[in-house]
Amino acid sequence: MYLCSIMKTKLFYLGMTLMGMVVGYLYYTYYGCTKGCAITGNPWRSTVYFGFMFFLGSNLIKDLITKKS
């Protein structure tokens, strides 16, 4: 029972990170600038940055979900 809870948590974090990476690449593709931008000017940086931000945001979302239930 406890192991299943840990796996669900890790899958949630992994899913949010992957979703952030997809959003980061799409942001680079459609809105990224080509000159002078540190993060959105490179697809790798944009993907990693958004993945990291979504991972940090998933901690906040997970805390809000667990406090309500």
N, C-alpha and C positions, 0 to 999 in steps of 0.2 A: 504494500500500500504506500509506504513512504518512498520507495524507489520510483513508483509511477508518478508521484507528485514532483519529484526532482526532474524526471524526464520531460514532463509537461512544461515545467519552467524553462528548462534548457531549450526545448523546441520552440517555445514562445520567443525567447531571446534570439535564437537563430533565425526564425521566420521574420522577425522585425528587422534584424540586421540585413538579411537578404532583400527585403522589401525596400529598405533604405538605399541599398546599393543600386537597385533597379531605378528608383526615383532619381538618384544622383546621376546615373548615366543618361536617363531621359532628360534631365535638366540640362546636362551638358549638350546633348544633341539639339534641343530646341531653343534654349535660352543662353547657353554658354557663350562667353565672349572669346574672341580670337587673339586679342592683344591686350596685355597689361593686367590680366586677372590671375591672381595667384591660385585660386581654387578651381574656378569653373573654366579656366582656359585649357585644362588638361583632363582628358576623360578618366585617367587613373586616379588623380587627386580628387576629382569630383565624386567618383564612385566610393572611394574609401572614406572621404569626409562625411558624405550623407549616410553611409552605413554606420559609422561611428555615432553620428548624431541620433539616428534612429535607435541604436542600441542604448544610448543614454536615456532617450525618451521612453523606451520600453520599460525601464526601471520605474519611472514615474507612473506609467499606465498600469503596470503590474501592482504597484502599491495602492493605487486608487481602486482597482478591482477587488483586491483582497480586503480592504478596509470596508467596502460597501457590503460585502457578503459575510 
